[in-house]
Amino acid sequence: MASVHLQSTSGFAQQIQARSHQLRADEPLSNGGTDSGPAPYELLLAGLAACTSLTLRMYADRKQWDLGLIDVRLCFSRDEQGREKIDRTVALGAQLSPEQITRLAEICEKTPVTKTIRQGTEIVTTLSQAKLEG
């Protein structure tokens, strides 16, 4: 359904390929990185924000509702007990009825990435040693 390929030669800057798209990830200067791209948690939030907006737009298009600008803002936090939370704020530019707003809020809770994050996903890791030529 989705895959990426990442290669890193040194430092924290990462080169990521997703289909034909090139992305960068890095840590901010305060964490020892060069700040050449978003940090991993920012990329996670970006995926959730994009999925939220795309899903709302698809749903609204099918209903022929004009949403205007979709503005999605996300903030990841962790409290002193280690509990993690993502706050999601969605603002829509068009005037909508209370019923439409209620339905769109329900749709936000059903986006594919929202579901994946909420239910947790098994991660299976295989580690191997690359065969170096030389």
C-alpha positions, 0 to 999 in steps of 0.5 A: 500500500505504501513504502519508502526507501531511506539511505543515510551515510553520516550525520542526522540528515536523511534522504528519503525516496517515496515513489518518485519523490525525494524528501529530507528528514533531519533533527533541529540544531538543538538536537545536533542536526543540521535542520535540513528537513523536518524531524521524524515526528514532524513527518508523522504529523505531516502524514496525519495532516495530509490524510485529514485534509485529503479525506475531508476534501474527497468526502466534501467533493462527493457531497458537493460541499464547498469547504474553501480553505482547509487548515489543519494544525497538529501538535504532538506532546508527551506529559510527565507520565509519558502519555502521548497526545496529538492535538488536531485543529481543523478550520474550514474557510466556507460557511457550513451548517452545524450538521455538516460540521458535525459530519466532517468532525466524524470524518476526521476521526475515520481517516486512514492515518488516524485509524492507523495511529489510534490502533497501533500497527505491528512493526516487524524489523529485519536487520542485516549487514550489507555486503561491501565491495572492496 
